[in-house]
């Protein structure tokens, strides 16, 4: 059959398919002109002029245009092409609005209305009266050249002036015989003829031609089909008429579900029929389009003839269809541009009975639709079919056309299709969509599309590169739903892809990808998305709310390169979190755990569950440690705006701002190894009595080990409350399996993390008053912790009773509590092989300690202004009572060589005692400042200086009826790790197990003169102190010249205490507690810091390891911190520590540096100069690829004789993915600045 379509048959079909529709239109127009009842109107299409070079000039009311090189003039579907042309534009004669009469004189290879077979040497033509003339920019570049006067010396212009009036375009051509009429064919009874709209008769009208009446536009051309013939009877229609296909039905998709997570798609589910291919006439430029069959001469091909039905039924006896004007914000603008001006063909086919207009474009087209509801839609392809209805703006044409948003607009495209949509909801790319396909159908009004062999690129929140989905077919549809008023409406868009490959890589061969049988994406309503609190925290600078889709993928294979790495039947996620179920894979090896394979999985994606909008993350850890065993863990984090609405679906507390956050962290292992914690003897309380073990080889004494931690914060503040008020509840629950688990497996958390506690804390604060309640339990016996049953406190800060606040300020703290102070199991334990600890130095308890407490604290201030100084005399008082206190006091706080360790063991409880405590004193401060405006230094970025100085002093003399060593202390002064180190220090370094008094945390707190209002309640005693200090600020201005800001250039804070009764209060030394803090901000990202703490007494005790004699405590730290994000960070600090048994100095250095756009490195090290040994070091190198972050790290810890090697591989779906802390170096640069190529 292919051979039958070649040669003359191919050309015959093309000629008939072009001529017949225009013959019908010409006949209908003639009939309309003869009908006196037709309302005449102005032609709506603009006249378009284009050429390589264009010049214009004015002669009275007439404007002339000289076109040189590839000259073209078009009016709708009618046009002229030539080498040279002269155009005369005269004012029209249409009443009521401006119009123009355009005449063209053309020379050199003249072709009319797309008939390339007949080229004329020259000719003159005129266009129908038009409301607009557009002059395109010259093809050769540059601008249209305006001339001050008529162009002289140009023979073409001279011949144009002498030429007679041109004939109407399409009414005959000089030197060309009119075509022979086709044989008559009976009209189809199903396609009745209709009259077309008539061209209006023009009336005389004279008006000067304005320069701005002729508009200029961008360069585009079109080669329309041959226009209608001369006026007269309609030519008979030949047999080669074309059947115009109706708009294709919307693709049949799987029925969408209200709850996608509750459904299961099957591989053999029917997906729906493909779109029918439009039956188009054969076009030589597009051989891939199947041509029409050729019927032998004299035989009917069976195809219905093309007719032009009327726009609508005449109203009131005839006349033109009335088109209402477009309402504001209801106008859709359709722009149709040829991609290849020399080859593109644009045809309007016959209107169907229901009024649908069909347009066919071949040879490359760009269609740009600006819709107030859909945003900007831009599509390009080699061929297109457009279905629509004529609207108030008229029919579609090349260039710009307008129609109502209620008018249908459907587009079928094939051949190199590219569809782009920008919804224009806010600035940025997160609301943009891009589809590339071989064949594509779109319904603009209903926001549907269906594509074959397609690739979808969709931006997700926070991504700098789009998520790519390549599939056999991709479709978007909108399910009908019931609107708020009960009427049917279209629901939110949903996208479905079959046999899809998804990746975040921008490369043609991605390094990682996910292959899925079916991928469904359902757009989430605002109520189903994560709350505004989460969006503000994750993207605080976002200008709007981007679309969020629920992604449901089935039968998923995960590939690393060409290798299938992982399979999972189904996972659910949203476009806010596009990481695969396997979020991280690490391989490590060291001397502590052997070879380790550590994996992090997304719990929701792993189990195929939909992630609730209030859940931040659910991570599942599946790990293998060759020397220890298999381990499982999970981290679950959440936060939101309304807890009851998020969890239960209804608001149980209307009018209450109930935002919340929390997390659950658990991890456990079936351990078959031995702990290595470093040097020194180990504390073992759960093994056999007097079991000898050292910290580098400690058995766990149990198989299963692990931890669990839960924290939750719930706000209960009313919506109309003052922003400074507070009303919240905090919940904590924690458990650790054994004493050494946290130190062995979670060293960083053990050293610097929060205490592992189980408690409930609530606070209600309003203005200057607050009420708190605490309940706490401690299920782990190796910590010293007070268990409150409960603890209630009332605070008042500021103000004064009896309206005396003009003179006084009053502060109040009262409460009641009952506590069981749980003392660590190594205290008063004779089964430790290397020492005995008679009491806990943190609480002065030797075992379980239960007591109730009632207390009230008060302070009254009298502020006085004395010139530039402010003096505040004050009095403080406390009344407190305990039941079940110790019957006898501790012999002394600290070491006494006359006492045995057993003498420090606290005696029985049962005493009901009380204490009265009071203090008087005064605080004073005075401030000075001086400006140095002329100081300028570009190197230091200093522009003027301001020195501010504050001198202050605080004198207090306190008296107590009860000494501190008489009671057991309930309050926590340190976190659990510091308390554990202090107890271990007493056991390991001092033979009696009693720390020197200089190391006592109770006496340290007492000498810092804390207020009982805001500080500790128990730790008060008689003491006499004077604190003096200064706060120095040297400030300058930095920033743009017209907007400089004040910043601190140097800061110094220093203070010291003077003890008038030094023998009682400060171990015989009058001064102590001397500290300073210095910062020098050389730049906004470079600073030098230093801090120090000095005490001048000798530390006495019974140490097992005596160092050189000392004079108290001296701790000095100095360092430099340089931060240049995203390039790198450098920190270097040197510390000197001299505290009796501990006398050393150490250097701590670390950096993170971006070596190149592809490589990032980190390093950290700690060296002890006192011991002459390296304490720890680590190094990591990360390859920053577009698909993966690949990290290799090494670390060494001599105290544990531990060598570690780390390899991490993290898929980089988003540039926000940060570098891992391989090798233990906590540098995580922001990879939003990293290149993706």
Secondary structure, DSSP 4 states (H G I P E B T S, - for coil): -GGGGSTHHHHHHHHHHHHHHHHHHHHHHHHHHH-TTSPPB-B-SPEEEE-SEEEEEEETTEEEEEEEEEEEEEETTEEEEEEEEEEEEEE---TTS--EEEEEEEEEEEEETT-TT--EEEEEEEPPPBS-EEEEPPTTSS--EE-SS---S-HHHHHHHHSPPPEETTS--TT-PPPPPPPP-PPPTTS---PPPPBPPP-----PPPGGGEEEE------PPP---SSSSPPPP-S----PPPPPPPP--PPP-S-GGG----TT----PPPPPP-----TT-TTSPPPPPPPTTS---PPPP----SSPPSSSS-PPP-PPPPTT-EEEEEEEESSTTT-EEEE----TT--EEEEEEEEEEEEEEETTTEEEEEEEEEEEEEE--BTTBS--SEEEEEETTS-EEEEEEEEEEEEEE--SSSSSTTEEEEEEEEEEEETTTTEEEEEEEEEEE--TT-SS-EEEEEEEEEEEEEEEE-TTSSEEEEEEEEEEEEEEEES--SSS-SEEEEEEEEEEEEPPGGGSPPHHHHHHH-TT-SS----EEEEEEEEEEEETTEEEEEEEEEEEETT----SEEEEEEEEETTTEEEEEEEEEHHHHHT-PPPTTEEEEEEEEEEETTTEEEEEEEEEEEES-HHHHHHSS-SSTTEE--EEEEEEEEEEE--SEE---SSB---SSSSTT---BTTBEE-SSSEEEEEEEEEEEE-EETTS-TT-EEEEEEEEEEESSTTHHHHH-HHHHHHSPP--EEEEEEEEETTEEEEEEEEE---TTS-EEEEEEEEEEEEES--GGG-TTT-EEEEEEEEEEEEEEPPTTBT-TT-SS--B-SBTTTTBSS-EEEEEEEEEEEEEEEEEETTEEEEEEEEEEEEEEEEEESS--S-SS--TTS-GGGGS---EEEEEEEEEEEEEEEEEEEEEEEEEEEEETTTTEEEEEEEEEEEEEEEEEEESS-GGGS---S--S-HHHHHHHHHHHHHHBTTS---GGG-HHHHHHHTT--TTTS-SS----EEEEEEEEEEEEEEEES-TTS-EEEEEEEEEEEEEE-TTHHHHSTT-SEEEEEEEEEEEEETTEEEEEEEEEE-SPP-S-BSS--S---SEEEEEEEEEEEETTTEEEEEEEEEEEETTEEEEEEEEEEEEEEETTEEEEEEEEEETTTTEEEEEEEEEEEE-SSEEEEEEEEEEGGGTEEEEEEEEEE-SSTTPPPP-GGG------GGGS---
